Amino acid sequence: MPQQAKTTPSRPRQAADLDNWDIETDVAIVGFGGAGACAAIEAADAGAQVALFEVASASGGSTELSSAEVYLGGSGGTRVQKACGYEDSTEDMFNYLMAAGGDLAHEAKVRLYCEESVGHFDWLVSMGAQYKNSEYEERAIMALTDDCLLYTGSEKCWPFREIAKPCPRGHNLEVEGDNGGPLLMKTLTAQVEKRSIQVEYNARALTLIINPEGEVLGIVVRMDGKEKNVRARRGVILCAGGFVMNTEMLKQYCPRLVEGPMPIGNPGDTGAGLLMGQAVGGALINMDQHFITLPYYPPSSLTYGIFVNAQAQRFINEDCYHSRIASSALDQLGGKTYLIVSAEDYAHPPFMNAPIVGTGENVEELAEEVGLHPGMLRHTIEFYSEHAARGEDPLFHKSPEWLKAMPPPYAALDCTLGEGAIYAAFTLGGLDTRPTGEVLTTEKEVIPGLYAAGRTACGIPRSAAGYASGLSVGDATFFGRVAGSHCGQRSCGQRSPGSETR
Amino acid sequence: MPQQAKTTPSRPRQAADLDNWDIETDVAIVGFGGAGACAAIEAADAGAQVALFEVASASGGSTELSSAEVYLGGSGGTRVQKACGYEDSTEDMFNYLMAAGGDLAHEAKVRLYCEESVGHFDWLVSMGAQYKNSEYEERAIMALTDDCLLYTGSEKCWPFREIAKPCPRGHNLEVEGDNGGPLLMKTLTAQVEKRSIQVEYNARALTLIINPEGEVLGIVVRMDGKEKNVRARRGVILCAGGFVMNTEMLKQYCPRLVEGPMPIGNPGDTGAGLLMGQAVGGALINMDQHFITLPYYPPSSLTYGIFVNAQAQRFINEDCYHSRIASSALDQLGGKTYLIVSAEDYAHPPFMNAPIVGTGENVEELAEEVGLHPGMLRHTIEFYSEHAARGEDPLFHKSPEWLKAMPPPYAALDCTLGEGAIYAAFTLGGLDTRPTGEVLTTEKEVIPGLYAAGRTACGIPRSAAGYASGLSVGDATFFGRVAGSHCGQRSCGQRSPGSETR
């Protein structure tokens, strides 16, 4: 039987087959994005020797490409929430996130995240992240000023506003424009560099090293063209991002993302972390789920319009979060989505960039141009308009602030995936982990010595319908810290308790 | 480091750790349902020595619990299709199944299945399965007579009728009542017994046995309270069913099925086959997908009614297959589903058993009792009725044979999951396999010596929205045969070619 020459994430290496350890450390971390940086800082602060391996030639990961909003609150409010006049309760935050996650939510993670969220804000500030005591009040996908606090989910929207008292929880760094990601990674990178953490760039993690009992002892990393066996006495933390850049994995798990949507991520989001974890028994869960968005605002005035499907029916309250709308739009039978607005509310949406496929002095003209049933479209617009004029939306409960009659003339934007409108996506599936970051098998047993955080793990955000901006970087930095701290304090060769009820 | 005492599917055993082989054979098959039986027959007919391990004390599996319809056609038609006047083309069958599978479809499997479907029919007949040259013309979930041919999917329904020429492909055994499953398993069991196949009942497969190269050499089976090491020189075929009986796995992968829907399956559908495959590197795919049905007919007269959601909107052509309707119903925002019918079409649906939540001499009375918006419900019924009277359904394209005006009085059945209506479900996720049945890693490499078929593999049926009765037993028996034949002819220690583009 010939030995396979190539080392791939799916084939763990047996420690017994190694000649030697090239590098020895307590904690080995794969990936120097937001999760990896935070894991490294906490592991070092817990007294562990830490080595951080990054495939790119600089830190950053997908956190650097993001706006780096963090979704935080509860415990009476962060310093910014309080300064802006909001008192946020942990229960409201918990109830909101549980409702947003629906039956996919991980209660123990949500609970921990909500309880320690204000502490995480303070920690980020202690690392040098600066947040102004100010609110950004526009309906926006991100704050383009240096203001901090904004609504980034569907908190004020039906049905969530009936489940939990709304509160803005998106925290934007004090920086003009969409420049939060580079600033946050610069801040965290400086903190890593201040500590005696070994950082190896251009270092590709290839596969995990295990012993016959299935414990993870280290990791094989390719550096300078050579495979190096890295011994991680306390454990390995996989913070290597998601798999939105791996077309084969998208075909397997998220076929909808293979063509059409723009991937949001860095070239390292190849799923290697997921594969390495799976190869030693880690369960990949929620693999079909993804964030997908139709960034239809700004301008926020388009929120006065209505989305309709191929049947000219409305299907969503248009004031909710953009990925919730995208997710619902893509589920519609007939595969069509149009945004219909009164001309008085129309302005070109620069991010979505959807083509105008119809205009009309009246509904019938519009319907003919768009190819919708005129009688049905007339009823949909009239029914909506009549109630909206009274501040009511009996079907979808759009908030009164976005309700007004829709007088002609009209314009229709084609928001159908594949017809020109921009959709953008990243993956939400990953390794099943305890709140500590310990990786679990399908049978809910801990794999000793293995942790995951960020999009390599399946974290707080579980679906596009329940997403809020700030959940990914919030989750990655928070659970990166938890994993770093837990792994950093793990006794060498300690076997964690066997199983846990999720 | 203490050895783990318990042998579980997630921990493969290294061949080097064995003292001896207790049983030696060419092909070891786990599970004596439809897939396992067919795999065993073909492996034996290919000249291999075969051992079949079944955890229950008799053959059967979930095939025995089913109606055992098989979905077959193409190549001009099966003997029954031809006798009933249908000429079925392979391309129509292929196009239908590809459209039904949508972006989840596995083209190579669908292609093979369609091309060899008539041959499979003839093989089943050669095994002793009897099919009458007769058609069952009622709209039905299953034929309760001994007639054979019926429509079991959405072939005649929009949008599929525009994609492929409709043809009935469900083949029902010549037996009265819902007794196809026991008859098919009796027939196949007799064929297994005629061959020199070692059959072990009360034998629980525990975990696979591998060598350091990752090749599967055999399987550990518990018989009479003892663990037996089974050497399978040509390979192991996992035909151990799905995971609908494993609550923890449902929580992880199909949370919607944890409470509410009735599981369809046998007690052995614990996911053990999936876990064993995953533990040696097999990729579990499509794990969130499941068959789920709302068996709302018979009586077929209810098809004259309309389904509406919480917004009193229609959402589906009501003439399509029952699991397509259930799937769509469960996706509706607001979480409510009602079936509204004219009293003249009403009769109690014995399988669905949904409660009547409203009746009315007019729409307003009905709307008030049900809790729907009266103006919206009036428009929905009037718009539908007005067009239906002309044989038209401009929104959802229900077939003319099911279109007629809906005069008052009305009745409304509450079909909301959890409100009394019966939903039933089983899982469609499983090991990724080649059409041959060879199990693939996430990196699309074949795991030498490992095969899967039936619901342990991810086969032809991939979603409730695209399901048709007869696809599970059709797929299980067909791909069971393919796997048996391929594994039965595998050279001992042969390493299959490395990878394949899906």
Interface residues (C-beta under 8 A of the other chain):
Chain A: M1 P2 Q3 Q4 T8 P9 S10 R11 Q14 D17 D103 L104 N211 P212 E213 G214 E215 E248 M249 K251 Q252 Y253 P255 R256 V258 G271 L275 Q278 A279 G281 A283 L284 I285 N286 M287 D288 Q289 Q311 A312 Q313 R314 F315 I316 S328 D331 L333 H373 G375 M376 H379 F383 P394 L395 F396 D432 T441 T442 E443 K444 E445 G493 R495 R502
Chain B: M1 Q3 Q4 T8 P9 S10 R11 Q14 D17 D103 L104 N211 P212 E213 G214 E215 E248 M249 K251 Q252 Y253 P255 R256 V258 G271 L275 Q278 A279 G281 A283 L284 I285 N286 M287 D288 Q289 Q311 A312 Q313 R314 F315 I316 S328 D331 L333 H373 G375 M376 H379 F383 P394 L395 F396 D432 T441 T442 E443 K444 E445 G493 R495 R502
